[in-house]
Amino acid sequence: MKSRERVKKTIKFQNPDRVPISHAILPAAQLKYGEALNDILANVHEDFGWEFLPDLKREDYSPIYKAGKNYDDFGTLWNVEMEGICGIPVEYPFADWDKFDDYKWPDFGAGPPKARQYSGHMAGISEDYYARGGWITFFEQMQQLRGMEDLLMDIVYQSKEVFRLIEDMLEFNLNYIDKWLAHEYDGLHFADDWGAQNALIISPQQWREFFKPAYKKMFDKVKSAGLDVHFHSDGQIKEIIPDLIDIGVDVLNCQASVVGLDVLKKEFAGKICFRTDLNRQSVMPFGTPEEVKDHIHDVFNSLGTPDGGIIACGEIGPDIPLENIKAMYEIFMNYNN
């Protein structure tokens, strides 16, 4: 079975031949491990076209990964203390709402190149692989324009400016989605971290009032074009998972160890496909290879079904030992539903 068919059957619960594999490797891990990591990856068949990615040089890194202070396309200043690890915004275009009226939204021209892509990067043209483009944010981009604390206060007090920002952000994203849809993709990836360790960052009621309608408009556009919707969110997001399913998310990458494997198994397994997230807080960085393997079996058995529903993925950062990375991929390649 070719990778593209394998992923599609997994998402639709149509009995793929095996669990598809998706890499999630931070640049800092590539910088740290170099050829030792490449030797492990050489024995792994990834199903989303990672092998077609160009070898990025440090000067080609996104502003959020390049060491030092750098402005992104939206005019937000980022401080990156460790090369290859996402930095933090330190200067915001809308720190003062007085600058809102004169703001010029970035123009990405014709959008993504005419090639199959992986998470926004060229992955080469190949019908063998599932082409997932995007990494489109909404709430996080609003934070990066306004500043998180100020934005949360705006939501609490329902300032007129925050409603306008939501409308403008939605208009920008809908136009940006059109640029992706002009090319050949099987799915688009959206991402916003909505959860803290124990609860949503805002109340579920506020999320449904302010943000669910915007997501629905974006997802409807993608679904109408025949593409799958992928969504990433860290933290405790249990309360809005039914909403995400309701508005069309096909593949969810959530922090399973925070939401709870028992909760996800009981309430959501078989209702949505999961791109797995392994425990990055304890097991992957500090566990033994055998503990890593046991953990992955628990995750797969909790989130998957005999008919599919899981895409094997585990984020690789510079804190994950090589032996645990190797153990992770051994299970990925040999797991049977």
Secondary structure, DSSP 8 states (H G I E B T S, - for coil): --HHHHHHHHHTTS--SS--B---B-HHHHHHHTHHHHHHHTT---SS-GGGS----GGGS-TTTSSEEEE-TTS-EEEESSTTS--EEEE-TTSSGGGSTT------TT-S-SS-EETTEE----TTS--EEEEE-SHHHHHHHH-HHHHHHHHHHT-HHHHHHHHHHHHHHHHHHHHHHTS--SEEEEE---B-SSSBSS-HHHIIIIIHHHHHHHHHHHHHTT-EEEEEE-S--GGGHHHHHHTT--EEEE-HHHH-HHHHHHHTBTTBEEE----TTTHHHHS-HHHHHHHHHHHHHHH-BTTB-EEB---B-TTS-HHHHHHHHHHHHH---
